[in-house]
Amino acid sequence: MQETRQGVAAPVVSSAEDDFRDFAYIVSHDLAGPVRTIAGFSQLLTEEVDKLPREEDRLHLELILESSQKLGEMIQGLLAFSRLNTVPRAPESVDLEITLARCHMELQPLIDATKAQLSYPRMPEIMADPNRMFSLFYYLLENAIKFHRRDVMPDVRVFVDERPTEWEFCVADNGIGIDPMFYDDVFRPLRKLHTDDAFPGVGMGLTLARKIVLQHGGVMHIEASPSGGTAVVFTLAKVGAGKS
């Protein structure tokens, strides 16, 4: 608590400094594992390369390459989160119909590979940062398609509901779902509920999506979809409210 000039305690408000501290902790703690793997196996190869059979050499090299790739993906995700905190928004009129069409086009290879169905109604125009709107819907749609049940074609549906000062959106799927006890955890940076073998990725999509929504005056939460999968529900202010 902070004290005012009258001596009355005032609540401490979360700031960019708090975000930076969280960012610094993630960089120093969660990135340490892949770095240790790279260093350890590199040292093994340096000391034992002449003694080890070729197959084991290749295994060590594969582990190094996999860890390096994962480390790079984690860093890119954290940099994207950092940019959301430091780069000001540039609100303008955004036709979300065009935004969804762009997402659909970018995700077409994944849609084809999984035989996914993607449907959405006529989307509204809002005042927002166009690049962040694209990122928001891309992250949510990609997750909805990626986390599908085995041998079940993904069915992803977007819903829109107009309110007096905001729009409420829902991205619902028929995928593997999320245990309610993890509804809050999945918004944490680098939080994964599955192994890389099951679902590759570094666990930044929902973190970035929620941050974008908060910056545009909205809120986001998760609930179960009617088809047994996941529904991500969020609001966006009509007039571009929020903070940079």
C-alpha positions in Angstrom: 0.0 0.0 0.0 1.1 3.5 -0.7 0.4 6.5 1.5 -1.2 9.7 0.3 -0.2 13.2 1.6 -3.1 12.9 4.1 -1.6 9.7 5.5 -4.4 7.5 4.1 -3.2 4.3 2.5 -4.0 4.0 -1.2 -3.9 0.8 -3.2 -1.0 0.0 -5.4 -1.9 -0.2 -9.1 -0.3 -2.7 -11.3 2.1 -0.9 -13.7 4.4 -1.5 -16.6 7.1 -2.0 -14.0 5.2 -5.0 -12.6 4.9 -6.4 -16.1 8.6 -5.9 -16.6 9.4 -7.7 -13.4 7.2 -10.7 -14.5 9.0 -10.6 -17.9 12.4 -10.6 -16.3 11.5 -13.5 -14.0 10.2 -15.6 -17.0 13.4 -14.9 -19.0 15.7 -15.8 -16.1 13.7 -18.8 -14.9 11.8 -20.5 -17.7 14.4 -20.1 -20.4 17.1 -21.7 -18.2 16.0 -25.3 -19.0 16.5 -25.2 -22.7 19.8 -23.2 -22.2 21.1 -25.9 -19.8 20.2 -28.6 -22.3 22.1 -26.9 -25.1 25.1 -26.3 -22.9 25.2 -29.7 -21.4 24.9 -31.7 -24.6 27.3 -29.4 -26.4 29.9 -30.1 -23.7 29.3 -33.9 -24.1 29.9 -33.7 -27.8 33.0 -31.6 -27.2 34.5 -34.1 -24.7 33.3 -37.4 -26.1 32.8 -37.0 -29.8 35.7 -39.3 -30.7 34.4 -42.1 -28.3 30.7 -42.1 -29.0 29.1 -44.1 -31.8 27.6 -42.1 -34.6 24.0 -42.9 -33.6 24.4 -41.4 -30.2 26.2 -38.4 -31.7 23.2 -37.8 -33.9 20.8 -38.1 -30.9 22.7 -35.5 -29.0 22.7 -33.2 -32.0 19.0 -33.6 -32.4 18.4 -32.7 -28.7 20.5 -29.6 -29.1 18.6 -28.6 -32.2 15.2 -29.2 -30.7 16.1 -27.2 -27.6 17.6 -24.4 -29.7 14.4 -24.2 -31.7 12.2 -24.2 -28.6 14.3 -21.5 -27.0 14.0 -19.4 -30.1 10.2 -19.8 -30.1 10.0 -18.9 -26.4 12.1 -15.8 -26.9 9.9 -14.7 -29.8 6.8 -15.1 -27.7 8.3 -13.1 -24.9 9.4 -10.4 -27.2 5.9 -10.2 -28.6 4.5 -9.8 -25.1 7.1 -7.1 -24.4 6.2 -5.2 -27.5 2.5 -5.2 -26.4 3.6 -3.5 -23.2 5.9 -0.9 -24.8 4.7 -0.1 -28.3 1.7 2.3 -28.3 -1.6 1.2 -29.9 -2.6 2.9 -33.2 -6.4 2.7 -33.1 -8.4 3.1 -36.4 -11.6 1.8 -37.9 -11.1 -2.0 -38.3 -13.4 -4.2 -40.3 -13.2 -7.5 -38.5 -14.7 -9.2 -41.5 -11.5 -8.5 -43.3 -9.5 -9.4 -40.2 -11.2 -12.9 -40.1 -10.7 -13.4 -43.8 -7.0 -12.7 -43.4 -6.7 -15.1 -40.5 -8.6 -17.7 -42.6 -6.1 -17.3 -45.4 -3.1 -17.5 -43.2 -4.4 -20.6 -41.4 -5.5 -22.4 -44.6 -2.6 -24.9 -44.5 -3.5 -25.9 -41.0 -7.2 -26.0 -41.9 -6.4 -28.3 -44.9 -4.2 -30.5 -42.8 -6.8 -31.1 -40.1 -9.9 -30.8 -42.4 -11.2 -28.2 -40.0 -14.4 -26.3 -40.5 -14.4 -22.6 -39.6 -17.5 -20.4 -39.5 -18.3 -16.9 -38.4 -21.1 -14.4 -38.8 -21.0 -10.9 -40.3 -18.3 -9.2 -38.2 -18.6 -5.6 -37.0 -16.3 -2.6 -37.5 -14.6 -1.3 -34.3 -12.0 1.2 -33.3 -8.9 -0.7 -32.6 -5.3 -1.4 -33.5 -5.6 -3.5 -36.8 -2.4 -5.4 -36.3 -3.3 -6.4 -32.8 -6.8 -7.4 -33.9 -5.3 -9.8 -36.5 -3.0 -11.3 -33.9 -5.9 -11.7 -31.4 -8.1 -13.7 -33.7 -5.2 -15.6 -35.3 -4.0 -16.8 -31.9 -7.5 -17.9 -30.9 -8.4 -19.6 -34.1 -5.0 -21.4 -34.4 -5.5 -22.7 -30.8 -9.0 -23.8 -31.6 -7.9 -25.8 -34.6 -4.7 -27.2 -33.2 -6.1 -28.6 -29.9 -8.5 -31.0 -31.6 -9.4 -34.5 -30.6 -7.8 -37.4 -32.4 -9.8 -38.6 -35.4 -12.3 -35.7 -35.0 -12.3 -32.9 -37.5 -12.1 -29.5 -35.8 -15.3 -27.5 -35.9 -14.5 -23.9 -34.9 -17.3 -21.3 -34.7 -17.1 -17.6 -33.9 -20.1 -15.8 -32.3 -20.8 -12.1 -31.9 -23.2 -10.3 -29.6 -23.7 -6.5 -29.6 -24.0 -4.6 -26.4 -24.5 -0.9 -25.7 -20.8 0.0 -25.3 -19.0 -3.2 -26.4 -19.0 -6.3 -28.5 -18.9 -9.8 -27.0 -17.1 -12.4 -29.0 -16.8 -16.2 -28.5 -14.5 -18.6 -30.3 -15.8 -22.1 -29.6 -14.4 -25.4 -30.7 -15.1 -29.1 -30.3 -11.6 -30.0 -29.3 -9.9 -31.6 -26.2 -11.2 -28.9 -23.8 -9.5 -27.5 -20.7 -10.0 -28.6 -17.1 -11.7 -25.8 -15.3 -9.0 -25.8 -12.6 -6.6 -24.5 -15.3 -8.9 -21.7 -16.7 -6.7 -19.0 -15.2 -3.4 -20.8 -15.6 -3.6 -20.9 -19.4 -3.3 -17.1 -19.5 0.2 -17.2 -17.8 3.2 -16.8 -20.1 4.7 -20.0 -21.3 2.1 -22.1 -19.5 1.5 -25.4 -21.3 -0.9 -28.1 -20.3 0.5 -30.7 -22.7 3.9 -32.0 -23.8 5.5 -31.0 -27.1 5.0 -34.5 -28.4 1.3 -34.1 -28.0 0.9 -30.5 -29.1 3.9 -28.4 -30.1 4.2 -24.8 -29.1 5.5 -22.6 -26.2 2.2 -21.6 -24.5 2.0 -17.8 -25.4 -1.1 -17.6 -27.6 -3.7 -17.0 -24.9 -1.3 -14.8 -22.9 -0.9 -12.5 -25.9 -4.6 -12.6 -26.8 -5.7 -11.7 -23.3 -3.2 -8.8 -23.2 -4.6 -7.4 -26.5 -8.1 -7.6 -25.2 -7.3 -5.8 -22.0 -5.5 -3.1 -23.9 -8.8 -2.5 -25.9 -11.0 -2.1 -22.9 -12.2 -5.7 -22.7 -12.0 -8.8 -20.6 -11.5 -12.5 -21.5 -12.4 -15.7 -19.9 -12.7 -19.4 -20.7 -15.6 -21.8 -20.4 -16.7 -25.1 -21.8 -18.2 -25.0 -25.3 -21.6 -26.8 -26.0 -19.7 -29.4 -28.1 -17.4 -30.3 -25.2 -14.4 -28.3 -26.3 -13.3 -24.8 -25.3 -15.0 -21.5 -25.6 -12.9 -18.3 -25.3 -15.2 -15.4 -24.5 -14.0 -11.8 -24.7 -15.3 -8.3 -25.1 -14.0 -5.3 -27.1 -15.0 -1.7 -26.5 -16.8 -0.1 -29.4 -15.0 3.2 -29.2 -11.4 2.0 -28.8 -11.2 2.4 -25.0 -8.4 0.9 -23.1 -4.7 1.6 -22.5 -1.6 1.3 -24.6 
